[in-house]
Amino acid sequence: MKKTFQSFVFGCRVNEAERIKLDSELMEAGFTVDLASPSFIIINTCAITGKAEREAKQLIYQLRKKHQQAQIVLTGCSATLWQKYNNGNIKLVDIVVPNNQKSRLISLLHTSEVCNKAKPMFAVPYNKAHNDKFRHSNRLIVKIQDGCHRFCSYCIVPYLRGMPQSQKIKDIVSYINSFNPTPSEVVLSAINTESFGKDTGESLVDLIQSVLRNTNVPRIAFGSIHPWSITSEFIEFYKTTLSKEERFINFFHVPIQSGSSPILKRMRREYQISDVIKQLKKIQHIRLDALIATDIIVGYLDETDEEFNQTVNVLTKSPISRLHVFRFSNREHTAAYYLKKQHTEPTPDVKKERSYTLLALSKKKMELFTNSLVGLKSNALVIATNEKETKVLLDNHIEGKMRDKHVLPGQIVHVTIRAAKDGYVFCDLIS
């Protein structure tokens, strides 16, 4: 029988990379994308917060109502969490594939026990069915590593994804080269970049060098780079090679989580914030137009006004321009969850106020950064077009707008930055 599917994804870029790879492998195995009446609905879930779990449940209810004959396949971190702890939500779906069994998902769907009903066919082409913001602009997210050994006290991910496992560089390169047409941009994504290559005898520097040498991808970027990855070796490689390489995107998303040393200690983030900021300043010194971003958690256990103000002061003086702010969510089964009886958690109102303070700081710093780019030239990837404007991503992942509409998503153009406002830049096409 012919088999059809539709897929959904929540959470991080690693999840999106897994979804892209799984979709491709399903089609190679004889499955067809069908948005109207899929045989299987595959949901790759996230569990980093309670909100992520709730969103997955809401989608399951919606899909169950819309596609009553489809079998819902749940994978990812919520699936792993629900199965591991016998959560009643597991009864909402037909098939559960935890993270450590993802490689068996396709063979499982091929079994006669699962595929026992024929479904009507209303198949649509893959590239139209998956018209997401990445593939629409011919960007490819590639998972280079999974798992984490850090066990930060607030984080449930190591319990759901296990210990670190790296993809071999030759396999990453082969995967990138398997796409036709060649992706306009590859985003290398990991659960923890620090762990990349520790189990294979390779390194991030080895990976970047190999992708540059052995693929024709015009743009290469990282999703996130963890603080432990910004080593002296990496800084030297960036200074001597990457900062001068037109194909490398000068965007560094380095999740520091807090600027307060006592908070970082309680979070079990084993670094000194002063050391991290020192390394980030070196990146800024090498390339003033490199965008540095971070994740910050507000309202962690026992976070005082003084400790929050320490974070504000560190971020204000740092080279970090973009802040992604999260209000602490105390996840069951984490170390923080079991410590909550001995510690005080800031109230929702306090978390909200602190979040707004940092978002205002981020807006101010982004305006300063984008204003500093006016007059510069950049390679830019077209990500969307409409009747009014064209949106592009510069070579530091700042989003820009331009009037010229005679370009297509996925195309790389050369632009001059004419003006900046509200964190965006406005560009003119260089003919």
LUMZAPA-838739 format. One record per residue (C-alpha): residue in three letters; y, x, z. Coordinates in steps of 0.5 Angstrom, whole numbers, plus 500, padded with zeros to 3 digits. Layout:
<pts>
[pt 'Ala',[Y,X,Z]]
...
</pts>
This chain:
<pts>
[pt 'Met',[500,500,500]]
[pt 'Lys',[507,502,499]]
[pt 'Lys',[511,504,505]]
[pt 'Thr',[518,503,507]]
[pt 'Phe',[523,505,512]]
[pt 'Gln',[530,505,515]]
[pt 'Ser',[533,510,520]]
[pt 'Phe',[538,510,525]]
[pt 'Val',[541,516,530]]
[pt 'Phe',[544,517,536]]
[pt 'Gly',[547,523,540]]
[pt 'Cys',[548,530,538]]
[pt 'Arg',[548,534,531]]
[pt 'Val',[541,536,533]]
[pt 'Asn',[539,529,533]]
[pt 'Glu',[542,528,526]]
[pt 'Ala',[539,534,523]]
[pt 'Glu',[532,532,525]]
[pt 'Arg',[534,525,522]]
[pt 'Ile',[536,528,516]]
[pt 'Lys',[529,532,516]]
[pt 'Leu',[525,527,517]]
[pt 'Asp',[528,522,512]]
[pt 'Ser',[526,528,507]]
[pt 'Glu',[519,529,509]]
[pt 'Leu',[518,521,509]]
[pt 'Met',[520,521,502]]
[pt 'Glu',[516,527,500]]
[pt 'Ala',[510,523,504]]
[pt 'Gly',[511,517,499]]
[pt 'Phe',[515,513,503]]
[pt 'Thr',[521,509,500]]
[pt 'Val',[528,507,504]]
[pt 'Asp',[529,500,504]]
[pt 'Leu',[535,497,508]]
[pt 'Ala',[533,490,506]]
[pt 'Ser',[526,489,509]]
[pt 'Pro',[523,496,512]]
[pt 'Ser',[516,496,514]]
[pt 'Phe',[518,501,519]]
[pt 'Ile',[525,502,523]]
[pt 'Ile',[526,509,526]]
[pt 'Ile',[531,510,531]]
[pt 'Asn',[532,517,534]]
[pt 'Thr',[535,516,541]]
[pt 'Cys',[540,520,546]]
[pt 'Ala',[539,520,553]]
[pt 'Ile',[545,524,555]]
[pt 'Thr',[548,519,559]]
[pt 'Gly',[547,512,561]]
[pt 'Lys',[551,509,555]]
[pt 'Ala',[547,512,550]]
[pt 'Glu',[541,509,553]]
[pt 'Arg',[544,502,553]]
[pt 'Glu',[547,503,546]]
[pt 'Ala',[539,504,544]]
[pt 'Lys',[537,498,547]]
[pt 'Gln',[543,494,544]]
[pt 'Leu',[541,496,537]]
[pt 'Ile',[533,495,538]]
[pt 'Tyr',[535,488,540]]
[pt 'Gln',[539,487,534]]
[pt 'Leu',[534,490,529]]
[pt 'Arg',[528,486,532]]
[pt 'Lys',[532,480,531]]
[pt 'Lys',[534,482,524]]
[pt 'His',[528,485,521]]
[pt 'Gln',[522,481,525]]
[pt 'Gln',[516,483,521]]
[pt 'Ala',[518,491,522]]
[pt 'Gln',[515,496,527]]
[pt 'Ile',[520,499,531]]
[pt 'Val',[519,507,532]]
[pt 'Leu',[523,510,538]]
[pt 'Thr',[523,517,538]]
[pt 'Gly',[528,522,541]]
[pt 'Cys',[531,523,548]]
[pt 'Ser',[531,516,551]]
[pt 'Ala',[524,515,548]]
[pt 'Thr',[521,521,552]]
[pt 'Leu',[525,519,558]]
[pt 'Trp',[522,512,558]]
[pt 'Gln',[515,514,557]]
[pt 'Lys',[515,520,562]]
[pt 'Tyr',[518,515,567]]
[pt 'Asn',[514,509,565]]
[pt 'Asn',[521,505,564]]
[pt 'Gly',[520,498,562]]
[pt 'Asn',[524,499,556]]
[pt 'Ile',[518,502,552]]
[pt 'Lys',[516,495,551]]
[pt 'Leu',[522,493,547]]
[pt 'Val',[519,497,541]]
[pt 'Asp',[512,498,537]]
[pt 'Ile',[511,505,537]]
[pt 'Val',[514,511,541]]
[pt 'Val',[514,518,539]]
[pt 'Pro',[516,523,545]]
[pt 'Asn',[520,529,543]]
[pt 'Asn',[514,534,543]]
[pt 'Gln',[510,529,538]]
[pt 'Lys',[515,529,533]]
[pt 'Ser',[511,533,528]]
[pt 'Arg',[506,528,528]]
[pt 'Leu',[511,522,527]]
[pt 'Ile',[509,521,519]]
[pt 'Ser',[502,522,520]]
[pt 'Leu',[502,517,525]]
[pt 'Leu',[505,512,520]]
[pt 'His',[500,513,515]]
[pt 'Thr',[494,511,519]]
[pt 'Ser',[491,504,518]]
[pt 'Glu',[492,502,525]]
[pt 'Val',[500,502,524]]
[pt 'Cys',[500,500,517]]
[pt 'Asn',[496,494,516]]
[pt 'Lys',[501,489,513]]
[pt 'Ala',[504,489,506]]
[pt 'Lys',[512,489,506]]
[pt 'Pro',[516,486,500]]
[pt 'Met',[520,492,497]]
[pt 'Phe',[528,492,496]]
[pt 'Ala',[528,499,495]]
[pt 'Val',[535,503,494]]
[pt 'Pro',[536,510,492]]
[pt 'Tyr',[536,515,498]]
[pt 'Asn',[543,518,497]]
[pt 'Lys',[546,511,497]]
[pt 'Ala',[542,508,503]]
[pt 'His',[544,514,508]]
[pt 'Asn',[551,514,506]]
[pt 'Asp',[553,517,512]]
[pt 'Lys',[559,522,513]]
[pt 'Phe',[555,528,513]]
[pt 'Arg',[551,527,507]]
[pt 'His',[556,523,503]]
[pt 'Ser',[560,529,503]]
[pt 'Asn',[554,534,501]]
[pt 'Arg',[554,537,508]]
[pt 'Leu',[547,538,511]]
[pt 'Ile',[546,539,519]]
[pt 'Val',[540,544,520]]
[pt 'Lys',[537,544,527]]
[pt 'Ile',[536,552,528]]
[pt 'Gln',[533,551,535]]
[pt 'Asp',[531,546,541]]
[pt 'Gly',[530,546,548]]
[pt 'Cys',[534,549,554]]
[pt 'His',[532,553,560]]
[pt 'Arg',[538,553,564]]
[pt 'Phe',[537,546,567]]
[pt 'Cys',[545,545,569]]
[pt 'Ser',[545,540,575]]
[pt 'Tyr',[548,534,571]]
[pt 'Cys',[544,535,565]]
[pt 'Ile',[537,531,563]]
[pt 'Val',[536,535,556]]
[pt 'Pro',[531,540,559]]
[pt 'Tyr',[527,535,562]]
[pt 'Leu',[526,531,555]]
[pt 'Arg',[526,537,550]]
[pt 'Gly',[522,542,554]]
[pt 'Met',[523,550,554]]
[pt 'Pro',[527,553,548]]
[pt 'Gln',[524,554,541]]
[pt 'Ser',[527,557,535]]
[pt 'Gln',[526,556,528]]
[pt 'Lys',[524,562,524]]
[pt 'Ile',[530,565,520]]
[pt 'Lys',[526,565,514]]
[pt 'Asp',[524,557,515]]
[pt 'Ile',[531,556,516]]
[pt 'Val',[533,559,509]]
[pt 'Ser',[528,556,506]]
[pt 'Tyr',[530,549,508]]
[pt 'Ile',[537,550,506]]
[pt 'Asn',[535,552,499]]
[pt 'Ser',[530,546,498]]
[pt 'Phe',[536,541,497]]
[pt 'Asn',[538,540,490]]
[pt 'Pro',[544,540,489]]
[pt 'Thr',[546,545,494]]
[pt 'Pro',[550,543,500]]
[pt 'Ser',[557,544,500]]
[pt 'Glu',[557,546,507]]
[pt 'Val',[551,547,512]]
[pt 'Val',[552,546,520]]
[pt 'Leu',[548,550,524]]
[pt 'Ser',[546,546,530]]
[pt 'Ala',[542,547,537]]
[pt 'Ile',[541,545,543]]
[pt 'Asn',[543,552,546]]
[pt 'Thr',[545,557,541]]
[pt 'Glu',[544,562,547]]
[pt 'Ser',[536,561,546]]
[pt 'Phe',[536,562,539]]
[pt 'Gly',[531,568,537]]
[pt 'Lys',[529,570,544]]
[pt 'Asp',[522,567,542]]
[pt 'Thr',[522,570,535]]
[pt 'Gly',[525,577,536]]
[pt 'Glu',[531,574,532]]
[pt 'Ser',[539,573,533]]
[pt 'Leu',[545,569,531]]
[pt 'Val',[548,575,528]]
[pt 'Asp',[541,576,524]]
[pt 'Leu',[541,568,522]]
[pt 'Ile',[548,568,519]]
[pt 'Gln',[547,574,515]]
[pt 'Ser',[541,572,512]]
[pt 'Val',[544,565,511]]
[pt 'Leu',[550,569,507]]
[pt 'Arg',[545,573,503]]
[pt 'Asn',[540,569,501]]
[pt 'Thr',[543,562,500]]
[pt 'Asn',[549,560,495]]
[pt 'Val',[552,555,500]]
[pt 'Pro',[559,555,500]]
[pt 'Arg',[561,554,507]]
[pt 'Ile',[557,555,513]]
[pt 'Ala',[559,553,520]]
[pt 'Phe',[556,552,527]]
[pt 'Gly',[556,545,531]]
[pt 'Ser',[557,548,538]]
[pt 'Ile',[556,555,540]]
[pt 'His',[555,556,548]]
[pt 'Pro',[559,561,552]]
[pt 'Trp',[553,565,553]]
[pt 'Ser',[553,566,546]]
[pt 'Ile',[560,569,545]]
[pt 'Thr',[557,576,547]]
[pt 'Ser',[561,583,545]]
[pt 'Glu',[556,584,540]]
[pt 'Phe',[558,577,537]]
[pt 'Ile',[565,578,538]]
[pt 'Glu',[564,585,534]]
[pt 'Phe',[561,582,528]]
[pt 'Tyr',[566,576,528]]
[pt 'Lys',[571,582,528]]
[pt 'Thr',[568,586,522]]
[pt 'Thr',[565,581,518]]
[pt 'Leu',[565,574,519]]
[pt 'Ser',[573,573,520]]
[pt 'Lys',[573,576,513]]
[pt 'Glu',[568,572,510]]
[pt 'Glu',[571,566,506]]
[pt 'Arg',[564,562,507]]
[pt 'Phe',[564,562,514]]
[pt 'Ile',[568,556,518]]
[pt 'Asn',[573,559,523]]
[pt 'Phe',[571,553,528]]
[pt 'Phe',[568,555,535]]
[pt 'His',[566,549,539]]
[pt 'Val',[564,552,546]]
[pt 'Pro',[562,547,552]]
[pt 'Ile',[565,550,558]]
[pt 'Gln',[565,543,562]]
[pt 'Ser',[570,546,567]]
[pt 'Gly',[575,551,569]]
[pt 'Ser',[574,551,576]]
[pt 'Ser',[569,556,579]]
[pt 'Pro',[566,552,585]]
[pt 'Ile',[565,546,580]]
[pt 'Leu',[561,551,575]]
[pt 'Lys',[557,553,581]]
[pt 'Arg',[555,546,583]]
[pt 'Met',[554,545,576]]
[pt 'Arg',[549,551,576]]
[pt 'Arg',[553,554,570]]
[pt 'Glu',[552,561,571]]
[pt 'Tyr',[558,564,568]]
[pt 'Gln',[565,566,571]]
[pt 'Ile',[570,562,567]]
[pt 'Ser',[575,568,567]]
[pt 'Asp',[570,572,563]]
[pt 'Val',[569,566,558]]
[pt 'Ile',[576,565,557]]
[pt 'Lys',[577,573,556]]
[pt 'Gln',[572,572,550]]
[pt 'Leu',[575,566,547]]
[pt 'Lys',[582,570,547]]
[pt 'Lys',[579,575,543]]
[pt 'Ile',[577,570,538]]
[pt 'Gln',[584,568,537]]
[pt 'His',[587,575,537]]
[pt 'Ile',[582,576,531]]
[pt 'Arg',[584,569,527]]
[pt 'Leu',[590,566,530]]
[pt 'Asp',[588,560,525]]
[pt 'Ala',[581,559,528]]
[pt 'Leu',[580,553,532]]
[pt 'Ile',[577,553,539]]
[pt 'Ala',[574,547,542]]
[pt 'Thr',[570,545,548]]
[pt 'Asp',[567,540,552]]
[pt 'Ile',[569,538,559]]
[pt 'Ile',[566,533,565]]
[pt 'Val',[571,530,570]]
[pt 'Gly',[569,527,576]]
[pt 'Tyr',[563,531,578]]
[pt 'Leu',[560,531,585]]
[pt 'Asp',[565,533,590]]
[pt 'Glu',[571,535,585]]
[pt 'Thr',[577,535,589]]
[pt 'Asp',[584,534,586]]
[pt 'Glu',[585,542,587]]
[pt 'Glu',[579,543,583]]
[pt 'Phe',[581,539,577]]
[pt 'Asn',[588,542,577]]
[pt 'Gln',[584,549,577]]
[pt 'Thr',[581,546,570]]
[pt 'Val',[588,543,568]]
[pt 'Asn',[591,550,569]]
[pt 'Val',[585,554,566]]
[pt 'Leu',[585,550,560]]
[pt 'Thr',[593,550,559]]
[pt 'Lys',[593,557,559]]
[pt 'Ser',[587,558,554]]
[pt 'Pro',[586,559,547]]
[pt 'Ile',[582,552,547]]
[pt 'Ser',[586,547,543]]
[pt 'Arg',[581,541,542]]
[pt 'Leu',[578,538,548]]
[pt 'His',[572,533,548]]
[pt 'Val',[573,529,555]]
[pt 'Phe',[567,526,559]]
[pt 'Arg',[567,522,565]]
[pt 'Phe',[561,525,569]]
[pt 'Ser',[555,520,569]]
[pt 'Asn',[550,521,574]]
[pt 'Arg',[543,521,571]]
[pt 'Glu',[537,519,574]]
[pt 'His',[532,525,575]]
[pt 'Thr',[537,531,574]]
[pt 'Ala',[538,535,580]]
[pt 'Ala',[545,532,581]]
[pt 'Tyr',[542,525,582]]
[pt 'Tyr',[538,528,588]]
[pt 'Leu',[544,531,591]]
[pt 'Lys',[548,525,591]]
[pt 'Lys',[547,523,598]]
[pt 'Gln',[550,529,600]]
[pt 'His',[556,529,596]]
[pt 'Thr',[561,525,594]]
[pt 'Glu',[562,522,587]]
[pt 'Pro',[570,521,585]]
[pt 'Thr',[571,513,584]]
[pt 'Pro',[571,511,576]]
[pt 'Asp',[579,510,577]]
[pt 'Val',[579,517,579]]
[pt 'Lys',[575,519,573]]
[pt 'Lys',[579,515,568]]
[pt 'Glu',[586,518,571]]
[pt 'Arg',[583,525,570]]
[pt 'Ser',[580,524,563]]
[pt 'Tyr',[587,521,561]]
[pt 'Thr',[590,527,563]]
[pt 'Leu',[586,532,559]]
[pt 'Leu',[586,528,553]]
[pt 'Ala',[594,528,554]]
[pt 'Leu',[593,536,554]]
[pt 'Ser',[589,536,548]]
[pt 'Lys',[593,532,544]]
[pt 'Lys',[599,536,546]]
[pt 'Lys',[595,543,544]]
[pt 'Met',[593,540,538]]
[pt 'Glu',[600,538,536]]
[pt 'Leu',[602,546,537]]
[pt 'Phe',[596,548,534]]
[pt 'Thr',[596,544,527]]
[pt 'Asn',[604,546,527]]
[pt 'Ser',[602,553,527]]
[pt 'Leu',[598,552,520]]
[pt 'Val',[604,549,516]]
[pt 'Gly',[605,554,510]]
[pt 'Leu',[598,557,510]]
[pt 'Lys',[593,556,505]]
[pt 'Ser',[586,554,506]]
[pt 'Asn',[579,552,502]]
[pt 'Ala',[578,545,504]]
[pt 'Leu',[572,540,503]]
[pt 'Val',[573,533,501]]
[pt 'Ile',[570,529,505]]
[pt 'Ala',[572,522,503]]
[pt 'Thr',[577,518,498]]
[pt 'Asn',[580,512,498]]
[pt 'Glu',[586,508,494]]
[pt 'Lys',[591,511,499]]
[pt 'Glu',[589,518,500]]
[pt 'Thr',[584,524,500]]
[pt 'Lys',[581,527,507]]
[pt 'Val',[579,534,507]]
[pt 'Leu',[576,539,512]]
[pt 'Leu',[580,545,512]]
[pt 'Asp',[576,552,513]]
[pt 'Asn',[577,551,521]]
[pt 'His',[574,544,521]]
[pt 'Ile',[581,541,522]]
[pt 'Glu',[582,534,518]]
[pt 'Gly',[587,534,513]]
[pt 'Lys',[590,529,508]]
[pt 'Met',[593,529,501]]
[pt 'Arg',[595,525,496]]
[pt 'Asp',[591,527,490]]
[pt 'Lys',[585,523,489]]
[pt 'His',[582,526,483]]
[pt 'Val',[577,529,487]]
[pt 'Leu',[570,527,489]]
[pt 'Pro',[567,528,496]]
[pt 'Gly',[563,534,497]]
[pt 'Gln',[568,538,492]]
[pt 'Ile',[571,544,495]]
[pt 'Val',[578,545,493]]
[pt 'His',[584,550,495]]
[pt 'Val',[590,547,499]]
[pt 'Thr',[597,549,502]]
[pt 'Ile',[598,546,508]]
[pt 'Arg',[605,542,508]]
[pt 'Ala',[606,539,514]]
[pt 'Ala',[603,537,521]]
[pt 'Lys',[603,531,525]]
[pt 'Asp',[598,528,531]]
[pt 'Gly',[593,533,530]]
[pt 'Tyr',[592,532,522]]
[pt 'Val',[595,536,517]]
[pt 'Phe',[598,534,510]]
[pt 'Cys',[596,538,504]]
[pt 'Asp',[598,540,497]]
[pt 'Leu',[592,541,492]]
[pt 'Ile',[593,548,489]]
[pt 'Ser',[591,547,481]]
</pts>
